[in-house]
Amino acid sequence: MPRRTKEVLEQYIIRYFGIRGRSIAEFKQYLERKAEAYKLSEEDIQEYIDRYIELGFLNDQDFSKQWSEHRLQHRQRGPLTLTVELRQKGVDSETIKETISKLNKDEVKKAAREILDKKREKILRFEKFQQKWKAKELLARKGFPLEIASQVVDDWLSLE
C-alpha cells in the first residue's frame, strides 16, 4: 500500500473513532467500505482491527457499556431496546447480556419516569383506567420490560 494512501486512511480512521466509540463489527464494516478505494485485502483489514484493539480503540465490552449508559440516560431507552441496538452494532450476545445485567436498576427506573413525566399531559387526558394502560404501552415501546414498566407506572400514578 502506498505510504500516502495509508496515511490518508489513518486520518480517516482517527476521525471515525473521534465521532463516538465503535464496536469491532462496525469498524470492520467501515474498513470493508474503504477496501476498494485503499486496496485493502482481508489480511490488511484484520491487521487494522488487531492494531486498534491493541491500541485500546476497540473493545466491545467498553463500547456496549458506554453505549447503553448513554442511551439510557440521554435517550431514555429501555433494556430491551438497548439489546436490539447493540445486536445491530455487531456486539455478541454474551457481551450484551452481561452489559444489560449490569445496568443500574435505579437509573433504568429513573429513565422510565422521565419518559412518563414528558408525556404527562397526554397520559392524564385519559380516564383513570386507561392511564395505566397508555403509560405501560409507552414504556414498552421504549424498550422497558413489563415488570419495570408496571412498577414505575404504579408509583407514578399514585403521585398524581
C-alpha positions as CSV (number, residue, x, y, z in Angstrom):
1,M,0.0,0.0,0.0
2,P,1.5,3.4,-1.0
3,R,2.6,5.5,2.0
4,R,0.4,8.5,1.2
5,T,-2.7,6.3,0.9
6,K,-2.0,4.6,4.2
7,E,-1.6,8.0,5.9
8,V,-4.8,9.3,4.5
9,L,-6.7,6.2,5.6
10,E,-5.2,6.5,9.1
11,Q,-6.5,10.1,9.3
12,Y,-10.0,8.9,8.3
13,I,-9.8,6.1,10.9
14,I,-8.9,8.6,13.6
15,R,-11.7,10.8,12.6
16,Y,-14.1,7.8,12.6
17,F,-13.2,7.0,16.2
18,G,-13.4,10.6,17.2
19,I,-17.1,10.8,16.5
20,R,-18.0,8.1,19.0
21,G,-16.9,4.7,20.2
22,R,-17.3,1.8,17.8
23,S,-17.8,-1.9,18.0
24,I,-15.4,-4.2,16.3
25,A,-18.1,-5.2,13.8
26,E,-18.8,-1.5,12.9
27,F,-15.1,-0.9,12.4
28,K,-14.7,-3.9,10.2
29,Q,-17.7,-2.8,8.1
30,Y,-16.1,0.7,7.8
31,L,-12.8,-0.8,6.6
32,E,-14.7,-3.1,4.1
33,R,-16.4,0.0,2.6
34,K,-12.9,1.6,2.3
35,A,-11.3,-1.6,0.9
36,E,-11.7,-0.9,-2.8
37,A,-10.5,2.7,-2.7
38,Y,-7.5,1.9,-0.5
39,K,-6.8,-1.5,-2.0
40,L,-7.2,-3.3,1.4
41,S,-7.1,-7.1,1.5
42,E,-8.8,-9.2,4.2
43,E,-5.4,-9.5,5.9
44,D,-5.0,-5.7,5.9
45,I,-8.4,-5.3,7.4
46,Q,-7.7,-7.8,10.1
47,E,-4.3,-6.1,10.8
48,Y,-6.1,-2.8,11.3
49,I,-8.6,-4.4,13.6
50,D,-5.9,-6.1,15.7
51,R,-3.9,-2.9,15.8
52,Y,-6.8,-0.8,17.1
53,I,-7.8,-3.4,19.6
54,E,-4.2,-3.4,20.9
55,L,-4.2,0.4,21.0
56,G,-7.4,0.4,23.0
57,F,-9.7,2.0,20.5
58,L,-11.8,-1.2,20.0
59,N,-13.3,-3.1,22.9
60,D,-16.8,-4.5,22.6
61,Q,-17.3,-4.6,26.4
62,D,-16.4,-1.0,26.9
63,F,-18.3,0.0,23.8
64,S,-21.5,-1.7,24.9
65,K,-21.3,-0.3,28.5
66,Q,-20.7,3.2,27.2
67,W,-23.5,2.9,24.5
68,S,-26.0,1.5,27.0
69,E,-25.3,4.1,29.7
70,H,-25.5,7.0,27.2
71,R,-28.7,5.8,25.5
72,L,-30.4,5.1,28.9
73,Q,-29.5,8.5,30.4
74,H,-29.9,10.7,27.3
75,R,-32.4,8.9,25.1
76,Q,-34.4,7.0,27.8
77,R,-34.1,3.7,26.0
78,G,-35.0,0.6,28.0
79,P,-33.0,-2.6,28.3
80,L,-34.9,-4.4,25.5
81,T,-34.3,-1.6,23.0
82,L,-30.6,-1.4,24.1
83,T,-30.3,-5.1,23.4
84,V,-31.6,-4.7,19.9
85,E,-29.3,-1.7,19.2
86,L,-26.2,-3.5,20.5
87,R,-27.1,-6.5,18.4
88,Q,-27.4,-4.2,15.3
89,K,-23.9,-2.8,16.2
90,G,-22.5,-6.3,15.9
91,V,-21.8,-6.9,19.6
92,D,-22.0,-10.6,20.6
93,S,-24.9,-11.9,22.7
94,E,-22.8,-12.8,25.7
95,T,-21.4,-9.3,26.0
96,I,-24.9,-7.8,25.5
97,K,-26.4,-10.0,28.2
98,E,-23.5,-9.1,30.6
99,T,-23.9,-5.3,29.8
100,I,-27.7,-5.2,30.3
101,S,-27.5,-7.2,33.5
102,K,-25.0,-4.6,34.9
103,L,-27.3,-1.6,34.2
104,N,-28.2,0.2,37.4
105,K,-31.9,-0.6,38.1
106,D,-32.5,2.8,39.7
107,E,-31.2,4.5,36.5
108,V,-33.5,2.3,34.4
109,K,-36.5,3.3,36.6
110,K,-35.4,7.0,36.5
111,A,-35.3,6.9,32.7
112,A,-38.8,5.4,32.6
113,R,-40.1,8.1,35.0
114,E,-38.6,10.8,32.8
115,I,-40.5,9.4,29.8
116,L,-43.7,9.5,31.8
117,D,-43.1,13.0,33.0
118,K,-42.5,14.2,29.4
119,K,-45.8,12.7,28.3
120,R,-47.7,13.5,31.5
121,E,-50.4,15.7,30.0
122,K,-51.2,13.3,27.1
123,I,-51.5,10.3,29.5
124,L,-53.6,12.2,32.1
125,R,-56.1,13.2,29.5
126,F,-57.5,9.7,29.5
127,E,-59.8,8.1,32.1
128,K,-58.1,6.6,35.1
129,F,-58.4,3.0,33.9
130,Q,-56.8,3.9,30.5
131,Q,-54.0,6.0,32.0
132,K,-52.2,2.9,33.4
133,W,-52.6,1.1,30.0
134,K,-51.3,4.0,28.0
135,A,-48.3,4.6,30.3
136,K,-47.3,0.9,30.2
137,E,-47.7,0.9,26.4
138,L,-45.5,3.9,26.1
139,L,-42.7,2.4,28.2
140,A,-43.0,-0.9,26.3
141,R,-42.4,0.9,23.0
142,K,-39.3,2.4,24.5
143,G,-37.9,-1.0,25.5
144,F,-38.8,-1.3,29.2
145,P,-39.7,-4.8,30.4
146,L,-43.3,-5.2,31.8
147,E,-42.0,-5.8,35.3
148,I,-40.2,-2.4,35.5
149,A,-42.9,-0.6,33.5
150,S,-45.7,-1.8,35.9
151,Q,-43.7,-0.8,39.0
152,V,-42.8,2.6,37.6
153,V,-46.3,3.3,36.3
154,D,-48.0,2.3,39.6
155,D,-45.6,4.6,41.6
156,W,-46.0,7.4,39.1
157,L,-49.8,7.3,39.0
158,S,-50.0,7.1,42.8
159,L,-48.3,10.5,42.9
160,E,-50.9,12.1,40.6
